[in-house]
Amino acid sequence: MSTTTTEPDPVQDLFASSSVTVHVVRGLIGLVLVVAAFALAAQTAWALLLAVPGVIAWRGCPTCWTLGLIATISRGRISAACDLPR
């Protein structure tokens, strides 16, 4: 007899997306905004404000985005394994 407890995973709650595609698109948007912020910073310091929505799109830093990608992929594999017939 096995009991399964469903404890909330803080990584999935904070960083995971609904699908891998959504997560990758958020990462690309964040990357474009941060690169544009630093590329345009030579012209005006206000361009650095473009980094703010980039970091928001990543939900933190690039490492946070990567953790979210791993959690999103893992969640998909776990739900697919639960759908298998026994």
Backbone hydrogen bonds, N-H to C=O, Kabsch-Sander energy under -0.5 kcal/mol:
donor,donor_aa,acceptor,acceptor_aa,energy
4,T,2,S,-0.5
5,T,3,T,-0.6
7,E,5,T,-1.2
13,D,9,D,-2.3
14,L,10,P,-2.1
15,F,11,V,-2.8
16,A,11,V,-0.8
16,A,12,Q,-0.7
23,H,19,S,-1.9
24,V,20,V,-2.7
25,V,21,T,-2.3
26,R,22,V,-2.2
27,G,23,H,-2.0
28,L,24,V,-2.4
29,I,25,V,-2.5
30,G,26,R,-2.3
31,L,27,G,-2.4
32,V,28,L,-2.6
33,L,29,I,-2.2
34,V,30,G,-2.3
35,V,31,L,-2.6
36,A,32,V,-2.4
37,A,33,L,-2.1
38,F,34,V,-2.0
39,A,35,V,-2.4
40,L,36,A,-2.4
41,A,37,A,-0.6
43,Q,40,L,-1.1
44,T,40,L,-1.9
47,A,44,T,-1.2
48,L,45,A,-1.6
49,L,46,W,-1.8
50,L,47,A,-2.1
51,A,48,L,-1.6
52,V,49,L,-1.0
54,G,50,L,-1.1
55,V,51,A,-2.6
56,I,52,V,-2.1
57,A,53,P,-2.4
58,W,54,G,-1.7
59,R,55,V,-0.8
59,R,56,I,-0.5
60,G,55,V,-2.5
65,W,61,C,-2.1
66,T,62,P,-2.2
67,L,63,T,-2.4
68,G,64,C,-2.2
69,L,65,W,-2.2
70,I,66,T,-2.4
71,A,67,L,-2.4
72,T,68,G,-2.6
73,I,69,L,-2.5
74,S,70,I,-2.6
75,R,71,A,-2.5
76,G,72,T,-1.8
77,R,73,I,-1.9
78,I,74,S,-2.5
79,S,75,R,-2.4
80,A,76,G,-1.9
81,A,77,R,-2.0
82,C,78,I,-1.6
83,D,79,S,-0.9
84,L,81,A,-0.8
